[in-house]
């Protein structure tokens, strides 16, 4: 009688994903972050378009360092989601499917999102 197959215990902290897998997971996370923060961003935008007094109060709110840090996080989410989305569109078009190319484009997306976030965040800070 054959031995029963037992469930495999996956030790998730020990699993090391390749860079394309990390970029894929971060693409999903950044999409969720953008979806959740969209109402707040729309609220901030609507507040800046009403009266001058409201604009000043929203400006003071956004000037708080924690709010700025959160907005830089949203900026990163947008940059990463956009660049990874372009990468995935190219992969869907069968461009860059070779292993070396897929790794290189994943590293490029990861680095470019960070660099763009730092540059744009520094300009807006």
N, C-alpha and C positions, 0 to 999 in steps of 0.2 A: 504494500500500500504506500503510495507516494506521500511525502511529508506535506503537511498543510502549508500553504503560502501565508506568511504572516505579513501584516502591514509594515511598511517601511517607515521608520522614524526619521524624519528629516530635521536635522539640527540647523534651523534657518540662519542663526548668526554665523555659522561656519561655512555656509554656501557663499562662494565668491562668484558674483555675476560678471560677465564680460562687459566692457564699456558700452556696447550697443544695447545690452539689457538694462543697464543703469539709465541710459538716455531714454529708453522706452518707458521705464517706470516713472522717471521724472517728468516725461511728457504727460503722462496721465495725472500725476500729482499737480503739475502746473495748471492743467485744464480744470481740475477741481478747485484749485485756489482762485483762478480767474472767475469761475462760475459763482463761487461763494462771495467774492469781493465785488462783483458787478453791481449789486444794489448800493453798496457803500460808495463806489465810484460815481454812480449816477446821482446819488444824493449830494455828493460834493460838487459835482458839475452843476446840478440844478440850483444849488445854493449860491454859486458864483454868478449866476445869470439873472438873479432877481434884483434886489436893492443894494445900494452902496454899503449900507450898514451890515447887511447879511454877508456881503463879500468880505468885509473886514473881519467879521467873526469867523468865517470859514478860513480865512488866511491865517488867523491866529491859531486856529485848530491844527492846520497843516504844518505850522511852524514848530509844533512840539516835536522834540527829537524822536520819541517813540512812534509817532505817526509818520514821520519821515522815514524811519527805519522800516515800518510796515509797507509804506508806499514803494520803497526800494525793493522790498521782497516781491511785491506785486509786479514791479518793473521786470525783475528777473524772471518771474513766472511768464510774463508776456513774451519776453525775448526768447526764452528757452522753448516755449510752446510754439512760437512762430517758426524758429529755425528748425526745430525737430519736426514740425509739421511739413516744412518744405522738404526735408530729408526723407520723410516717409512717403510723400507724394512721388519723389524721384524713385524710391525703392518700389513703389507700386507700378511705376512705369518701366521697371526692370533696368534701372540705371544704378550702378554701384552695388550690385549684389555680391561681387567677389568679396571674400572674407577680409582681405587687406583693405579694400576700398571701404567696406562697411565699417571697419574699425576706425579708419582715418576720418570718415565723415562724422562718425559719432564723437570722436575726440574734437573735431572742428566745431561741431554744434555746442558741445559742452564748454569749450574755451571761448568761443565767440559770444555765447550768451553771457558769460561772466565778464568778459571785456566790455561788451556793449553796456551792461548794467553798471559797471564801474564808471565808464566814461559819461553816460547819460546821467547817472545818479550824481556824479561830481558836478556836472553842469547845472543840475537842478537844485542841488543842496543849498 
